[in-house]
């Protein structure tokens, strides 16, 4: 499984994307334009975006960031994760599903607190 898709290590949070990518490229000779690599790169960029405080990322910015990270065209992979509903796509913005759900939950809780307090 790891030989076919070393980026599964990122999903298990065993290693980060950069380590998995180095293993994939240098040891397993995965193609730089591998669909697994592109998908992992997309989720890595979205995760970095979240750690800097933003859930949503404009699709063009995501595309450029992934292309810079991977040094290959990635718009096909972004389209694929959107079509397969592996991410949330709304108003030209992309977000990780879990982060989007968490944001909506927090917003709902804040609204209910404001309503409860009569603000």
GURO-389066 format. One record per atom (N, C-alpha, C): residue in one letter; chain; x negated, y negated, z negated; atom name. Coordinates in Angstrom, 2 decimals, m for minus. Atoms other than C-alpha are relative to their C-alpha. Layout:
N
MARDREN aa ch       x       y       z at
MARDREN  a  A       X       Y       Z CA
...
//
This chain:
119
MARDREN aa ch       x       y       z at
MARDREN  x  A   m0.82    1.20    0.00  N
MARDREN  x  A    0.00    0.00    0.00 CA
MARDREN  x  A   m0.87   m1.26    0.00  C
MARDREN  x  A    0.85    1.18    0.08  N
MARDREN  x  A   m2.73   m2.48   m0.95 CA
MARDREN  x  A   m0.83   m0.16    1.28  C
MARDREN  x  A    0.76    0.10   m1.24  N
MARDREN  x  A   m4.71   m1.63    2.17 CA
MARDREN  x  A    0.85   m0.57    1.13  C
MARDREN  x  A   m0.89    0.52   m1.02  N
MARDREN  x  A   m1.66   m2.42    4.30 CA
MARDREN  x  A    0.34   m1.47   m0.26  C
MARDREN  x  A   m0.37    1.37    0.39  N
MARDREN  x  A   m0.69   m5.57    2.38 CA
MARDREN  x  A   m0.66   m0.37   m1.33  C
MARDREN  x  A    0.68    0.36    1.24  N
MARDREN  x  A   m3.30   m6.75   m0.14 CA
MARDREN  x  A    0.63   m1.19   m0.72  C
MARDREN  x  A   m0.64    1.17    0.60  N
MARDREN  x  A   m1.16   m9.83   m0.78 CA
MARDREN  x  A    1.08    0.39   m1.01  C
MARDREN  x  A   m0.93   m0.48    1.02  N
MARDREN  x  A    1.19   m7.67   m2.85 CA
MARDREN  x  A   m0.58   m0.25   m1.39  C
MARDREN  x  A    0.66    0.30    1.27  N
MARDREN  x  A   m1.36   m8.29   m5.62 CA
MARDREN  x  A    0.43   m1.37   m0.54  C
MARDREN  x  A   m0.46    1.33    0.41  N
MARDREN  x  A   m0.19  m11.92   m5.67 CA
MARDREN  x  A    1.39    0.08   m0.64  C
MARDREN  x  A   m1.36   m0.14    0.53  N
MARDREN  x  A    3.42  m10.87   m6.27 CA
MARDREN  x  A   m0.03    0.62   m1.40  C
MARDREN  x  A    0.12   m0.64    1.30  N
MARDREN  x  A    2.32   m8.73   m9.19 CA
MARDREN  x  A   m0.76   m0.87   m0.99  C
MARDREN  x  A    0.78    0.95    0.79  N
MARDREN  x  A    0.30  m11.68  m10.49 CA
MARDREN  x  A   m1.26    0.63   m0.59  C
MARDREN  x  A    1.26   m0.63    0.41  N
MARDREN  x  A   m2.75   m9.42  m10.77 CA
MARDREN  x  A   m1.17   m0.90    0.39  C
MARDREN  x  A    1.01    0.93   m0.48  N
MARDREN  x  A   m4.87  m11.78   m8.70 CA
MARDREN  x  A    0.69   m1.15    0.71  C
MARDREN  x  A   m0.53    1.14   m0.73  N
MARDREN  x  A   m4.35  m15.15   m7.08 CA
MARDREN  x  A   m0.13    0.19    1.50  C
MARDREN  x  A    0.02   m0.09   m1.46  N
MARDREN  x  A   m3.88  m15.79   m3.39 CA
MARDREN  x  A   m1.41   m0.02    0.56  C
MARDREN  x  A    1.33    0.14   m0.58  N
MARDREN  x  A   m7.46  m16.86   m2.74 CA
MARDREN  x  A   m0.84    1.27   m0.16  C
MARDREN  x  A    0.73   m1.26    0.22  N
MARDREN  x  A   m8.89  m13.67   m4.26 CA
MARDREN  x  A    0.56    1.09    0.92  C
MARDREN  x  A   m0.62   m0.99   m0.87  N
MARDREN  x  A   m6.39  m11.47   m2.41 CA
MARDREN  x  A   m0.37   m0.26    1.46  C
MARDREN  x  A    0.34    0.36   m1.38  N
MARDREN  x  A   m7.15  m13.35    0.80 CA
MARDREN  x  A   m1.45    0.38    0.32  C
MARDREN  x  A    1.41   m0.36   m0.21  N
MARDREN  x  A  m10.89  m12.86    0.39 CA
MARDREN  x  A   m0.14    1.52    0.17  C
MARDREN  x  A    0.02   m1.46   m0.11  N
MARDREN  x  A  m10.37   m9.12   m0.16 CA
MARDREN  x  A    0.57    0.43    1.36  C
MARDREN  x  A   m0.66   m0.36   m1.26  N
MARDREN  x  A   m8.01   m8.92    2.82 CA
MARDREN  x  A   m0.88   m0.28    1.22  C
MARDREN  x  A    0.80    0.40   m1.16  N
MARDREN  x  A  m10.31  m10.76    5.23 CA
MARDREN  x  A   m1.35    0.71    0.03  C
MARDREN  x  A    1.38   m0.51    0.02  N
MARDREN  x  A  m13.74   m9.58    4.12 CA
MARDREN  x  A   m0.10    1.51   m0.12  C
MARDREN  x  A    0.14   m1.44    0.26  N
MARDREN  x  A  m13.12   m6.03    2.96 CA
MARDREN  x  A    0.94    0.86    0.83  C
MARDREN  x  A   m0.99   m0.81   m0.71  N
MARDREN  x  A   m9.98   m4.85    4.69 CA
MARDREN  x  A    0.17   m0.43    1.45  C
MARDREN  x  A    0.01    0.51   m1.38  N
MARDREN  x  A  m10.49   m6.88    7.89 CA
MARDREN  x  A    1.41   m0.28    0.53  C
MARDREN  x  A   m1.34    0.42   m0.40  N
MARDREN  x  A   m6.89   m8.13    7.94 CA
MARDREN  x  A   m0.14   m1.20    0.94  C
MARDREN  x  A    0.05    1.11   m0.96  N
MARDREN  x  A   m6.29  m10.46   10.90 CA
MARDREN  x  A    0.41   m1.31   m0.68  C
MARDREN  x  A   m0.31    1.29    0.61  N
MARDREN  x  A   m6.23  m14.14   10.02 CA
MARDREN  x  A    1.44   m0.44    0.28  C
MARDREN  x  A   m1.39    0.35   m0.30  N
MARDREN  x  A   m2.79  m14.40   11.66 CA
MARDREN  x  A    0.98    1.11   m0.38  C
MARDREN  x  A   m0.86   m1.08    0.49  N
MARDREN  x  A   m1.36  m11.36    9.86 CA
MARDREN  x  A    1.29   m0.57   m0.60  C
MARDREN  x  A   m1.26    0.47    0.59  N
MARDREN  x  A    2.34  m11.79    8.98 CA
MARDREN  x  A   m0.03    0.06   m1.53  C
MARDREN  x  A    0.10   m0.08    1.46  N
MARDREN  x  A    1.58  m10.63    5.41 CA
MARDREN  x  A   m0.80   m1.18   m0.55  C
MARDREN  x  A    0.85    1.12    0.43  N
MARDREN  x  A   m1.16  m13.27    5.12 CA
MARDREN  x  A    0.77   m1.31    0.08  C
MARDREN  x  A   m0.76    1.24   m0.16  N
MARDREN  x  A    1.09  m16.01    6.46 CA
MARDREN  x  A    1.07   m0.14   m1.09  C
MARDREN  x  A   m1.05    0.05    1.03  N
MARDREN  x  A    3.95  m15.12    4.09 CA
MARDREN  x  A   m0.61   m0.30   m1.37  C
MARDREN  x  A    0.65    0.23    1.30  N
MARDREN  x  A    1.60  m14.98    1.11 CA
MARDREN  x  A   m0.50   m1.45   m0.10  C
MARDREN  x  A    0.46    1.39   m0.03  N
MARDREN  x  A    0.13  m18.35    2.14 CA
MARDREN  x  A    1.15   m0.98   m0.25  C
MARDREN  x  A   m1.17    0.85    0.20  N
MARDREN  x  A    3.60  m19.89    2.27 CA
MARDREN  x  A    0.39   m0.03   m1.48  C
MARDREN  x  A   m0.39   m0.05    1.41  N
MARDREN  x  A    4.46  m18.69   m1.23 CA
MARDREN  x  A   m1.07   m0.60   m0.91  C
MARDREN  x  A    1.08    0.63    0.77  N
MARDREN  x  A    1.06  m19.81   m2.51 CA
MARDREN  x  A    0.14   m1.52    0.03  C
MARDREN  x  A   m0.16    1.46   m0.12  N
MARDREN  x  A    1.60  m23.35   m1.20 CA
MARDREN  x  A    1.23   m0.46   m0.78  C
MARDREN  x  A   m1.19    0.38    0.76  N
MARDREN  x  A    5.13  m23.46   m2.64 CA
MARDREN  x  A   m0.27    0.06   m1.50  C
MARDREN  x  A    0.34   m0.11    1.43  N
MARDREN  x  A    3.78  m22.28   m6.00 CA
MARDREN  x  A   m0.89   m1.17   m0.44  C
MARDREN  x  A    0.84    1.16    0.33  N
MARDREN  x  A    1.07  m24.96   m5.94 CA
MARDREN  x  A    0.85   m1.26   m0.11  C
MARDREN  x  A   m0.90    1.15    0.01  N
MARDREN  x  A    3.77  m27.52   m5.17 CA
MARDREN  x  A    0.77   m0.04   m1.32  C
MARDREN  x  A   m0.73   m0.08    1.27  N
MARDREN  x  A    5.74  m26.31   m8.21 CA
MARDREN  x  A   m0.89   m0.38   m1.18  C
MARDREN  x  A    0.89    0.31    1.14  N
MARDREN  x  A    2.72  m26.53  m10.52 CA
MARDREN  x  A   m0.35   m1.47   m0.04  C
MARDREN  x  A    0.21    1.44    0.06  N
MARDREN  x  A    2.34  m30.16   m9.49 CA
MARDREN  x  A    1.28   m0.76   m0.28  C
MARDREN  x  A   m1.21    0.66    0.47  N
MARDREN  x  A    5.92  m30.82  m10.54 CA
MARDREN  x  A    1.13   m0.12    0.99  C
MARDREN  x  A   m1.06    0.11   m1.00  N
MARDREN  x  A    7.96  m30.51   m7.34 CA
MARDREN  x  A    0.52    1.37    0.38  C
MARDREN  x  A   m0.61   m1.26   m0.42  N
MARDREN  x  A   10.39  m27.74   m6.48 CA
MARDREN  x  A    0.08    0.05    1.52  C
MARDREN  x  A   m0.26    0.04   m1.44  N
MARDREN  x  A   11.15  m28.81   m2.91 CA
MARDREN  x  A   m1.18   m0.57    0.77  C
MARDREN  x  A    1.08    0.47   m0.86  N
MARDREN  x  A    8.71  m29.36   m0.06 CA
MARDREN  x  A    0.56   m0.18    1.41  C
MARDREN  x  A   m0.46    0.26   m1.36  N
MARDREN  x  A    9.48  m30.94    3.31 CA
MARDREN  x  A   m0.66    1.02    0.93  C
MARDREN  x  A    0.46   m1.11   m0.83  N
MARDREN  x  A    9.14  m28.27    6.00 CA
MARDREN  x  A   m1.25   m0.34    0.81  C
MARDREN  x  A    1.18    0.40   m0.77  N
MARDREN  x  A    6.62  m30.23    8.07 CA
MARDREN  x  A   m1.26   m0.05   m0.86  C
MARDREN  x  A    1.14    0.04    0.93  N
MARDREN  x  A    4.38  m30.79    5.06 CA
MARDREN  x  A   m0.41    1.41   m0.38  C
MARDREN  x  A    0.30   m1.40    0.29  N
MARDREN  x  A    4.65  m27.11    4.16 CA
MARDREN  x  A   m0.75    0.63    1.16  C
MARDREN  x  A    0.63   m0.57   m1.20  N
MARDREN  x  A    3.75  m26.13    7.73 CA
MARDREN  x  A   m1.46   m0.45    0.10  C
MARDREN  x  A    1.38    0.51   m0.09  N
MARDREN  x  A    0.66  m28.37    7.75 CA
MARDREN  x  A   m0.88    0.56   m1.12  C
MARDREN  x  A    0.77   m0.52    1.14  N
MARDREN  x  A   m0.44  m27.20    4.29 CA
MARDREN  x  A   m0.37    1.47    0.21  C
MARDREN  x  A    0.27   m1.42   m0.25  N
MARDREN  x  A   m0.14  m23.53    5.25 CA
MARDREN  x  A   m1.02    0.15    1.12  C
MARDREN  x  A    0.96   m0.06   m1.11  N
MARDREN  x  A   m1.97  m24.11    8.54 CA
MARDREN  x  A   m1.40   m0.37   m0.47  C
MARDREN  x  A    1.31    0.40    0.54  N
MARDREN  x  A   m4.78  m25.87    6.67 CA
MARDREN  x  A   m0.58    1.11   m0.86  C
MARDREN  x  A    0.47   m1.08    0.87  N
MARDREN  x  A   m5.01  m23.10    4.09 CA
MARDREN  x  A   m0.47    1.20    0.79  C
MARDREN  x  A    0.27   m1.24   m0.72  N
MARDREN  x  A   m4.97  m20.24    6.59 CA
MARDREN  x  A   m0.82   m0.17    1.27  C
MARDREN  x  A    0.70    0.28   m1.26  N
MARDREN  x  A   m6.61  m21.91    9.59 CA
MARDREN  x  A    0.64    0.76    1.16  C
MARDREN  x  A   m0.73   m0.59   m1.12  N
MARDREN  x  A   m3.91  m20.52   11.87 CA
MARDREN  x  A    1.42   m0.56    0.01  C
MARDREN  x  A   m1.38    0.44   m0.17  N
MARDREN  x  A   m0.45  m21.39   13.18 CA
MARDREN  x  A    0.90    0.80   m0.93  C
MARDREN  x  A   m0.84   m0.70    0.98  N
MARDREN  x  A    2.21  m20.56   10.59 CA
MARDREN  x  A    1.49   m0.31    0.12  C
MARDREN  x  A   m1.41    0.39   m0.08  N
MARDREN  x  A    5.50  m22.08   11.76 CA
MARDREN  x  A    0.91    1.20    0.25  C
MARDREN  x  A   m0.80   m1.20   m0.23  N
MARDREN  x  A    6.71  m18.66   12.95 CA
MARDREN  x  A    0.29    0.71   m1.32  C
MARDREN  x  A   m0.18   m0.66    1.30  N
MARDREN  x  A    6.21  m17.25    9.44 CA
MARDREN  x  A    0.94   m0.80   m0.89  C
MARDREN  x  A   m0.92    0.84    0.79  N
MARDREN  x  A    7.99  m20.21    7.84 CA
MARDREN  x  A    1.43    0.23    0.48  C
MARDREN  x  A   m1.32   m0.27   m0.56  N
MARDREN  x  A   10.92  m19.69   10.19 CA
MARDREN  x  A    0.51    1.37   m0.46  C
MARDREN  x  A   m0.39   m1.36    0.40  N
MARDREN  x  A   10.93  m15.97    9.31 CA
MARDREN  x  A    0.45    0.05   m1.46  C
MARDREN  x  A   m0.40   m0.06    1.41  N
MARDREN  x  A   11.04  m16.49    5.52 CA
MARDREN  x  A    1.30   m0.76   m0.23  C
MARDREN  x  A   m1.27    0.72    0.09  N
MARDREN  x  A   13.87  m18.99    6.02 CA
MARDREN  x  A    1.14    0.87    0.50  C
MARDREN  x  A   m1.05   m0.86   m0.59  N
MARDREN  x  A   15.89  m16.67    8.28 CA
MARDREN  x  A    0.29    1.19   m0.90  C
MARDREN  x  A   m0.18   m1.17    0.87  N
MARDREN  x  A   15.31  m13.72    5.93 CA
MARDREN  x  A    0.42   m0.39   m1.42  C
MARDREN  x  A   m0.45    0.54    1.28  N
MARDREN  x  A   16.39  m15.94    3.01 CA
MARDREN  x  A   m0.91    0.39   m1.16  C
MARDREN  x  A    1.00   m0.22    1.04  N
MARDREN  x  A   13.16  m15.35    1.10 CA
MARDREN  x  A   m0.30   m1.30   m0.73  C
MARDREN  x  A    0.12    1.33    0.59  N
MARDREN  x  A   13.20  m19.10    0.35 CA
MARDREN  x  A    1.33   m0.70    0.19  C
MARDREN  x  A   m1.19    0.82   m0.19  N
MARDREN  x  A   15.89  m21.75    0.06 CA
MARDREN  x  A   m0.38   m1.11    0.98  C
MARDREN  x  A    0.23    1.06   m0.98  N
MARDREN  x  A   16.14  m24.14    3.01 CA
MARDREN  x  A    1.23   m0.89    0.04  C
MARDREN  x  A   m1.11    0.95    0.05  N
MARDREN  x  A   18.27  m27.26    2.67 CA
MARDREN  x  A   m0.52   m1.39    0.37  C
MARDREN  x  A    0.34    1.38   m0.37  N
MARDREN  x  A   18.11  m30.69    4.32 CA
MARDREN  x  A   m1.47   m0.16    0.37  C
MARDREN  x  A    1.39    0.04   m0.48  N
MARDREN  x  A   14.75  m29.94    5.97 CA
MARDREN  x  A   m1.03    0.21   m1.11  C
MARDREN  x  A    0.87   m0.26    1.15  N
MARDREN  x  A   13.30  m28.96    2.58 CA
MARDREN  x  A    0.00    1.49   m0.30  C
MARDREN  x  A    0.17   m1.42    0.31  N
MARDREN  x  A   11.99  m25.58    1.44 CA
MARDREN  x  A   m0.36    0.13   m1.48  C
MARDREN  x  A    0.32   m0.25    1.40  N
MARDREN  x  A   11.84  m24.16   m2.08 CA
MARDREN  x  A   m0.01    1.50   m0.26  C
MARDREN  x  A   m0.02   m1.37    0.51  N
MARDREN  x  A   11.07  m20.90   m3.82 CA
MARDREN  x  A    1.38    0.23   m0.62  C
MARDREN  x  A   m1.36   m0.29    0.49  N
MARDREN  x  A   14.39  m19.22   m4.71 CA
MARDREN  x  A    0.11   m0.19   m1.51  C
MARDREN  x  A   m0.06    0.07    1.46  N
MARDREN  x  A   13.65  m18.88   m8.43 CA
MARDREN  x  A   m0.12   m1.45   m0.48  C
MARDREN  x  A    0.18    1.40    0.41  N
MARDREN  x  A   12.42  m22.47   m8.75 CA
MARDREN  x  A    1.25   m0.82    0.31  C
MARDREN  x  A   m1.22    0.70   m0.38  N
MARDREN  x  A   15.51  m23.74   m6.92 CA
MARDREN  x  A    1.13    0.32   m0.98  C
MARDREN  x  A   m1.03   m0.40    0.96  N
MARDREN  x  A   17.79  m21.74   m9.21 CA
MARDREN  x  A   m0.25   m0.61   m1.37  C
MARDREN  x  A    0.36    0.59    1.29  N
MARDREN  x  A   15.93  m22.95  m12.30 CA
MARDREN  x  A    0.32   m1.49   m0.02  C
MARDREN  x  A   m0.28    1.43   m0.09  N
MARDREN  x  A   16.21  m26.56  m11.15 CA
MARDREN  x  A    1.51   m0.26   m0.09  C
MARDREN  x  A   m1.45    0.18    0.02  N
MARDREN  x  A   19.96  m26.20  m10.56 CA
MARDREN  x  A    0.56    0.27   m1.41  C
MARDREN  x  A   m0.43   m0.33    1.36  N
MARDREN  x  A   20.43  m24.60  m14.00 CA
MARDREN  x  A   m0.32   m1.15   m0.97  C
MARDREN  x  A    0.40    1.11    0.88  N
MARDREN  x  A   18.50  m27.37  m15.75 CA
MARDREN  x  A    0.86   m1.23    0.26  C
MARDREN  x  A   m0.85    1.16   m0.33  N
MARDREN  x  A   20.47  m30.05  m13.88 CA
MARDREN  x  A    1.40    0.18   m0.56  C
MARDREN  x  A   m1.33   m0.28    0.55  N
MARDREN  x  A   23.74  m28.36  m14.90 CA
MARDREN  x  A    0.00   m0.21   m1.52  C
MARDREN  x  A    0.08    0.15    1.45  N
MARDREN  x  A   22.63  m28.25  m18.56 CA
MARDREN  x  A   m0.09   m1.47   m0.39  C
MARDREN  x  A    0.13    1.43    0.29  N
MARDREN  x  A   21.63  m31.92  m18.51 CA
MARDREN  x  A    1.35   m0.69    0.21  C
MARDREN  x  A   m1.33    0.58   m0.24  N
MARDREN  x  A   24.99  m32.87  m16.95 CA
MARDREN  x  A    0.98    0.35   m1.11  C
MARDREN  x  A   m0.93   m0.40    1.06  N
MARDREN  x  A   26.88  m30.88  m19.58 CA
MARDREN  x  A   m0.35   m0.68   m1.32  C
MARDREN  x  A    0.39    0.72    1.22  N
MARDREN  x  A   24.87  m32.51  m22.40 CA
MARDREN  x  A    0.45   m1.45    0.08  C
MARDREN  x  A   m0.43    1.39   m0.17  N
MARDREN  x  A   25.59  m35.96  m20.98 CA
MARDREN  x  A    1.50   m0.13   m0.13  C
MARDREN  x  A   m1.44   m0.01    0.09  N
MARDREN  x  A   29.27  m35.14  m20.64 CA
MARDREN  x  A    0.45    0.23   m1.44  C
MARDREN  x  A   m0.34   m0.32    1.39  N
MARDREN  x  A   29.43  m33.66  m24.14 CA
MARDREN  x  A   m0.23   m1.18   m0.91  C
MARDREN  x  A    0.34    1.15    0.84  N
MARDREN  x  A   27.77  m36.73  m25.63 CA
MARDREN  x  A    0.75   m1.25    0.42  C
MARDREN  x  A   m0.78    1.13   m0.46  N
MARDREN  x  A   30.09  m39.00  m23.68 CA
MARDREN  x  A   m0.83   m1.09    0.65  C
MARDREN  x  A    0.87    0.99   m0.67  N
MARDREN  x  A   27.27  m40.71  m21.79 CA
MARDREN  x  A    0.33   m0.16    1.44  C
//
